[in-house]
Amino acid sequence: MGMFYDDGKSFFGVHALSRELAFLMGATRDNHTYDGCRRKDGYLTSLLDDTTMFRLSHCAESAVYKYFLQNQNYNCWNDTPKLIMKNNWTLPSQYLKEYLTDGRLDLCKAQLFYFDLETCPKYTAHTRSLSCRVFCCDEDTVRSGYVVEADGRECGWRREKMCIHGECVAFLLAPPESS
């Protein structure tokens, strides 16, 4: 069994979900002392937070492969999944755009629900993010930390980048698929 938390608004649970799925498929926790399998290498199963990359170390990959070989006759490996929803590769920012624009969603309240914080007054959903950070304020409008923009939010001076996991990164649009 794997457990993770997602608030249904920020998509931060995806990181924990990925890690839990890896563990369910036999991945091991990275805490070895040799290169490529140390906690500080930053692979998915190294630290139990959202700072790791979405890749398995070679140690965790080997453990998944070994787990598969030991359990290859189980029916679940051979099931053909049925498509329940067409995947249009929509990023979280597109789902949240309407809610951010009309003020129904406050990113600080949604992500830091355990504090009495809200998005600082100068932030608007129409303003392009340069840093992929939304600053949070307390009731006295004193800045008290930040949360990151949703993945897919345009950022940069000329909108040539997008926010991915809190970083403003360059992106290339994939060429259309040929039929």
N, C-alpha and C positions, 0 to 999 in steps of 0.2 A: 504494500500500500504506500502511496506517496501523498504528501500533503503540501499544499501551497496556498497562498492568499492572493486574490485579485479583486480589486474593488469594482470592476466592471466599467471603469471610467478612464483609468490611466494606462492600462495595459502593462503595468509593471509586473504583474504576475507571470508574464510570459517567460521571464528569466528563470524564476523558480520552477515553473512547470517544465521547462526544458531540462533543468538539472534533475528533477524528480523522475522524469521519463528515462533519462540516462541511467539513473540508479535502478529503476525497475527493469531495465534491459541488461543489467549486470555490470554497469560501469562501477569502478572503484573510486574512492576519494583520493585525490592527489595529495599525498603527504610524504612521498618518497624523497630521498636525499639526492638521487641522481638526476642529471639534467633532463628537462622536459617533463618531469613528473613532480616537481616541487610546487608547493602552494604559491610561491612567489611568481611562478611562471604564468599564472593567471588564466588557466583553462577552466572550462565550465564546472568541473567537479573539485576545483582546488579550494576556493573560499565559498562559504555559504552566504554570499551576498550578491548584489547586482552589479559588481564591478568586473566580473570575469567576462571573457569572450565566449561566444557561442560555438566553441569547438572543444572536442575532447582531446586530451593528451594521448600520446601513443600508449601509455599504460592503461588508461581508461578504455581506449579503443580495443586493446588486446583483451581486456576483461570482458567486454561486450561480445567479442568474437568467440571467446572461450565459452561464455554463457550460452551463446547460440548453438555451438557445436554440441554442448551437453544436453540441450533441450530441443534439438532440431526436429524431432518427431512429434512435437506438440502441434495440435491443430491450429492454434492461433497464428503461427508463423506462415501457415499456408492459406489462411483466409484471404479472399479477394474483397478488399474494402469497397463499399458502395458509396458513391458520391451523394452527399446529402445537401450540399450547397455549392453552387458554381463559384470557383475561386477567381475573383477578379483582381487580386493583389492590391486591394485597397488598404492604404496605411491608416493607422489609428487617427491621425490628424483629420482625415476626411470624415470619419465617423463623428468626430467631436466638433467639427467646424460650426455647425448650426448652434450647438449648445454653448460654445464659447462666444459666438457673435451676439446672441440674444441674452447672455448673462446667466443662463440656467446652470452653468457649470463653472465653478471656481476651482482652478487647478490646485491651489494651495489647500483649500478645504478638503478637496477630494483625496489628495495624496498624503496630507498631514492631518488627517481627521482627528488624531489624538491630541493635537494642540489647538488652541483657540487663535488660529491665524487665518488670514485671507490674502488674496492677491493685492499687492500694493496698488494704490489708486491710479498711478500713472500708466499702468499696463492696460492695453486694450487688445482685443483679439484681432483687430484690424492692423495693428502695428506688426511689421515683420520683425522677427527675432534675429538679433545678431549673434547672441551667445547661446541660444537654446535654453536659457534659464528664465524662469519667472520668479521674481522676488516676492517673498511673503512678508506681510507686516502684521504686527499685533494691533490691538485696538487704538493705540496711540500713534499709529502709522510709523512705527520704528521698524526698520528692516530687520527681520529675524530669520534669515536663511532663504533658501530657494528650493524650487522643484524644477524638473526639466520639462521642456515642451514635449508634446506627443510626437512620436516618430512620424516623419513625413512632412512636418511643418517646414515651410520655406524659410531659409535663413541666408545670411550674407548680404552684402551691399546690393548686388544685382539679382538677387533671387536665384543664383546659380547653384545653390547648395540646399541641403535639407538636414533637419535634425534627426539623428539616429542615435538612440540611447544617450541623449544629452550632449552630443557633440555635433557641431556644424560641419558636415562633410560634403565634399563634391560628389555629384552623382551623374551618371550617364543614363539617358533614356535608352532602353533596349530597342533595337530595330524591330519593326513589325514582323511577325512570323509570316513566312511565305507559305502559300497553300499548295 
